């Protein structure tokens, strides 16, 4: 090591500043780097880092790890002082207009965090955390916005041995300028009738994994339970 950090999502182009903004995943081996679990703005012409925000340091994880059961492979970071969070950024960033007309960068993390960063400097303007997140949630693959609101889908499947774990699966809306909550929708499993057999792990996986879609004042998203849900934005 260090093993570097993966980029799971499509980068966004900040045309005004001529920058490419990427979000990164966790390191897969020790030592951890300052580029993991991060949002990084790169100069388009040179590739040099304009600014860098690391949401969580020392998040080291790989597929040999099973923290819930303790069945860890020989190269699992938990054996070397890591805690196996896997709270990377699977979702890409989006650019919005914030307080006073200032450009901000919005993104969501698998820890359940929503972040708003200054597009010029990467400084944190506000953040909100929805639940505890999981290795396959909270924000999994993307967020969306309209002019005033950012919509944060939370996946949070129940992947550990505790079926009573308080999943925060659902859709959450925050004011872009202030970060204040506007409304929330709690997803619930639908296992009625044949769905209990036809939908694998119906009672455990029902959150919003994919990025939502905003159109004409509504926000829609698909769930792991096979539902398409449209909400008033």
Secondary structure as the mmCIF struct_conf table of DSSP 4:
data_model
#
loop_
_struct_conf.conf_type_id
_struct_conf.id
_struct_conf.beg_label_comp_id
_struct_conf.beg_label_asym_id
_struct_conf.beg_label_seq_id
_struct_conf.end_label_comp_id
_struct_conf.end_label_asym_id
_struct_conf.end_label_seq_id
STRN STRN1 UNK A 5 UNK A 5
BEND BEND1 UNK A 9 UNK A 9
STRN STRN2 UNK A 12 UNK A 14
TURN_TY1_P TURN_TY1_P1 UNK A 15 UNK A 18
STRN STRN3 UNK A 19 UNK A 23
STRN STRN4 UNK A 27 UNK A 27
BEND BEND2 UNK A 28 UNK A 31
HELX_LH_PP_P HELX_LH_PP_P1 UNK A 32 UNK A 32
TURN_TY1_P TURN_TY1_P2 UNK A 34 UNK A 37
STRN STRN5 UNK A 38 UNK A 43
TURN_TY1_P TURN_TY1_P3 UNK A 44 UNK A 46
STRN STRN6 UNK A 49 UNK A 54
BEND BEND3 UNK A 55 UNK A 58
STRN STRN7 UNK A 60 UNK A 60
TURN_TY1_P TURN_TY1_P4 UNK A 63 UNK A 64
TURN_TY1_P TURN_TY1_P5 UNK A 67 UNK A 70
TURN_TY1_P TURN_TY1_P6 UNK A 74 UNK A 75
HELX_RH_3T_P HELX_RH_3T_P1 UNK A 77 UNK A 80
TURN_TY1_P TURN_TY1_P7 UNK A 81 UNK A 81
BEND BEND4 UNK A 91 UNK A 91
HELX_LH_PP_P HELX_LH_PP_P2 UNK A 92 UNK A 93
STRN STRN8 UNK A 94 UNK A 97
HELX_RH_3T_P HELX_RH_3T_P2 UNK A 99 UNK A 101
STRN STRN9 UNK A 103 UNK A 108
TURN_TY1_P TURN_TY1_P8 UNK A 110 UNK A 111
BEND BEND5 UNK A 112 UNK A 112
STRN STRN10 UNK A 113 UNK A 118
TURN_TY1_P TURN_TY1_P9 UNK A 119 UNK A 121
STRN STRN11 UNK A 124 UNK A 129
BEND BEND6 UNK A 131 UNK A 131
TURN_TY1_P TURN_TY1_P10 UNK A 135 UNK A 136
BEND BEND7 UNK A 138 UNK A 139
BEND BEND8 UNK A 141 UNK A 141
STRN STRN12 UNK A 143 UNK A 145
BEND BEND9 UNK A 147 UNK A 148
STRN STRN13 UNK A 149 UNK A 154
BEND BEND10 UNK A 160 UNK A 161
TURN_TY1_P TURN_TY1_P11 UNK A 163 UNK A 164
STRN STRN14 UNK A 170 UNK A 175
TURN_TY1_P TURN_TY1_P12 UNK A 176 UNK A 178
STRN STRN15 UNK A 181 UNK A 186
TURN_TY1_P TURN_TY1_P13 UNK A 193 UNK A 194
HELX_RH_AL_P HELX_RH_AL_P1 UNK A 195 UNK A 198
BEND BEND11 UNK A 199 UNK A 199
TURN_TY1_P TURN_TY1_P14 UNK A 200 UNK A 204
BEND BEND12 UNK A 207 UNK A 207
STRN STRN16 UNK A 208 UNK A 208
BEND BEND13 UNK A 210 UNK A 210
HELX_LH_PP_P HELX_LH_PP_P3 UNK A 211 UNK A 212
STRN STRN17 UNK A 213 UNK A 215
TURN_TY1_P TURN_TY1_P15 UNK A 216 UNK A 217
STRN STRN18 UNK A 218 UNK A 222
STRN STRN19 UNK A 223 UNK A 223
TURN_TY1_P TURN_TY1_P16 UNK A 224 UNK A 225
BEND BEND14 UNK A 226 UNK A 226
STRN STRN20 UNK A 228 UNK A 232
#
